[in-house]
Amino acid sequence: MKVSIIGAGVAGLSAGCYLQMNGFETEIFEKHSKPGGVCTSWKCGEYTFDGCIQWLLGSNASNPFYQLWSELIDMDSIEFRNHDVRMDIEVRDTVDRHGSKVFHLYTNLEKLSAYLIDLSPADSRIIRKLIRSMRKIQRYEYPPMIKSVPELLPFTKKIMFIRYLPDLLFLLKWRKKTNYEFAQNIRDPFLKEAFRLLFDGDEMPLLIIIMPLAFNDKSGVGYPIGGSLRFAKKIEEKYLQLGGRIRYNSGVDEILTENGKASGIRLSDGSIVHSDVTVSAADWHDTVFRVLKGKYVSKKILELGQQQKLEVFYSVFLLSLGVSRSFRDQPHMVRFPLTNEIISPDGTPYSRMEVHFNNYDPTIAPAGKSVVSVKFYTKNGEYWINQRKSDPEEYLRQKTKFAEEIISVLEEKFGNIREAIEEIDIATPATYHRYTNNWKGSSQGWLPGKNLVAISPVETELPGLQNFYLAGHWTQPGGGLPVAIKSARTVAQLICHKFKMPFTVY
Ligand SMILES: Cc1cc2nc3c(=O)[nH]c(=O)nc-3n(C[C@H](O)[C@H](O)[C@H](O)COP(=O)(O)OP(=O)(O)OC[C@H]3O[C@@H](n4cnc5c(N)ncnc54)[C@H](O)[C@@H]3O)c2cc1C
């Protein structure tokens, strides 16, 4: 039985692996010339610039996603770097009781607890409660939930999940608590401000940070040395070993249908490939509304397409600099207030900046040198996409001018950077869109709403179309690499079930 898979991002490659393991003949069609999709990095002179992974959930056995990654990758072959501090946050208007403006979000929970209580003994009750919650999250038993597909479970198995109900209720209790609401109950002004700034001034569910922090403490959310493309290539290697085939530079323009069933694909060069099943691990919006011409939609899907149910995740303006300085003395990630607000060409005002000093991966820069990158998150990725399309010269001028402005801030803040710059690369939402098709240049699919733990409204099958499945980061709000692999596994399980085959992994 033949399966066509659209997209060689982490989801498409993973779906390919799981289906090959189960006896399907698969072929992946990828518009770009490389695997990885958003999970990528690129060479610039002596430097490697990375467009993705900072944190891989499941980098060791303390996190359940490790079991999934290990099904596809020899995780022992990757060296992971676990940071002592998740990030440094510099506040503007206040200092801690030792006179420092910098808040350290330690990844070791014991250290974090001691640090927070030292900063504000008056808040020790609420701090202890927060740390206890993270400890509780660490103790959860996730594997059965991560490996199973609820709709495929018989009632007798479903009922066994009742034992996880207390854990779920606990998460449901936390799901609506935002960093702002949490900060309201903190007495110490410095700590209050630091919690308000956890998402650079945005109000988001606190779970988004406390869940990964719980696993950071156990070294389960590491950075893979070598970066994103090297990581994605490991899955590509496994897929090819399993007998899968990939056609690069092969964009899919249409999914063919016959009697309400997906029957193959038409590539951008006009050629047609017939198959029994099609999986799209490409962009959700492009697949549903362009490639399938919006023919297989429900009211819910149309609402999603209008962003009425969920908002698209931020896109990124990413400035990467290859610098002939080691920056050994700097934290790996710091967010700080700007003296003067800067306004992106897309109209977004920024009063803070996020800087990464990659001074910890020896493979990405020569000895004594490092990669410094700045990320600005935007909800107006469309501006860059349209600008590049309508006036490429003006697009280039604007992104270069904005990058120049950012470099001036870095120079003022850290000193002696401009002179040391050897390579510059500027990726905008238009770059992410151009290479991956992601709607509005989204970096992770949908933004999670407050309803973080609720069942996702994004379905893997479309109404009126059989033998067609969606995988990838758009299938679960929040997206990211764990969603990419999990959704791919789920789709492979659904396909096996449909064709009455047992699902196996080897
Ligand atoms: C700056 C940044 C930092 C991030 N950091 C992290 C992190 O630290 N941890 C984490 O877990 N996640 C992170 N993410 C998110 C993560 O990279 C993505 O959620 C994940 O890689 C998505 O994988 P995917 O396979 O679902 O989709 P994609 O990577 O988008 O793959 C889709 C593939 O389909 C191809 N395609 C699209 N349309 C077509 C077509 N018509 N025909 C053929 N091919 C097509 C694309 O070229 C692409 O290769 C980050 C993202 C960004 C941008």
The ligand as an ORCA input file, in Angstrom:
! r2SCAN-3c Opt
* xyz 0 1
  C      12.977     30.377     15.972
  C      12.297     29.086     16.322
  C      12.665     28.411     17.475
  C      12.040     27.215     17.817
  N      12.475     26.564     18.930
  C      11.923     25.379     19.250
  C      12.417     24.652     20.369
  O      13.365     25.072     21.036
  N      11.806     23.466     20.675
  C      10.742     22.973     19.952
  O      10.226     21.904     20.287
  N      10.277     23.641     18.882
  C      10.830     24.820     18.499
  N      10.376     25.502     17.403
  C       9.199     24.972     16.678
  C       9.519     23.753     15.815
  O      10.644     24.024     15.026
  C       8.348     23.435     14.882
  O       7.149     23.415     15.621
  C       8.541     22.062     14.210
  O       9.815     21.983     13.614
  C       7.445     21.852     13.162
  O       7.669     20.676     12.439
  P       6.634     20.188     11.329
  O       7.254     19.027     10.651
  O       5.296     20.017     11.941
  O       6.457     21.416     10.309
  P       7.504     22.114      9.341
  O       8.832     22.154      9.957
  O       6.868     23.379      8.943
  O       7.610     21.144      8.097
  C       6.738     21.211      7.008
  C       7.514     20.813      5.753
  O       6.604     20.767      4.669
  C       7.204     21.360      3.526
  N       6.129     21.816      2.660
  C       5.213     22.777      2.919
  N       4.340     22.883      1.907
  C       4.716     21.963      0.981
  C       4.202     21.591     -0.286
  N       3.107     22.157     -0.800
  N       4.844     20.618     -0.968
  C       5.938     19.998     -0.471
  N       6.468     20.328      0.726
  C       5.856     21.287      1.451
  C       8.024     22.492      4.100
  O       9.014     22.914      3.202
  C       8.570     21.860      5.365
  O       9.785     21.188      5.104
  C      11.001     26.686     17.011
  C      10.645     27.362     15.842
  C      11.292     28.545     15.495
  C      10.917     29.231     14.215
*
